Amino acid sequence: MRPSAPTPIPVVAGDPTIGWVTESESREETRVPYVDSGEAKIWYTKQGTGFPVLALAPGGMRSSVPLWEMAAINPLTAYAGQYQMIAMDQRNAGQSTGPLDTGDPWGAYAADQLAVMDYLGIDRFLVFGCCIGVIAAVLEQPVGITASNRELFDNMWKQWREQLLVKRPDLASDEIEAFATAMWAPDFAVSVTRDQVRSFRTPMLVLPGVDEYHPTETGREIAALAPAAELLEPWKDPEHLPAATEAVGRFLRDHTPR
């Protein structure tokens, strides 16, 4: 069994400051599903039946299933019973572990996600991503780097490094720094370039963020560049959130193969 002492972690998943949640280390590996992705060990969960939806959680480099509870729209509860929901802890977050790919950090995350779906025998699925989890389909407050917020991400990965060193004594501080600086070096949507977004033909529904970690301008630009993207705003305030949750549900239903 892994150590049972909970570790408090700062979360940025919705409002500019949400506070702290507890990331439990008490789950037993023998009782939960893992997938091997190269040298990585990826924890995942699945629930329900129907067409599969891969839910990629918020939380920056701490992207893990429990952090969906902090999201304005949590697909695991909002659309429960309508789809087979697959969620996962990203590499070196929650219960997932693996080496740090300093050459292609975002590619390693994507490879892990596909490894989970391959393991489950799923080759067609919808994606619902929030913050760092954004790849395609529904994009809830996509992360973005601008001239005014880069320092925030520098501070974020440095805090993550200190916590990861406690959990992973096999990693060196300079190795983690090399990974994190490579991961957050780009601008715009970080994991993709503007030219790549222009080439996407996958239908997308973009819900722009409204805080410093998830700049409104980034979400709007993604929607403007992607040929098959739709923009949904306002959406996050209490007045508009119920209608936005229903609009996202319609989008998923409209793009579910019959």
Order of alpha helices (4+ residues) and beta strands (2+ residues): beta-beta-beta-beta-beta-alpha-beta-alpha-beta-beta-alpha-alpha-alpha-beta-alpha-beta-alpha
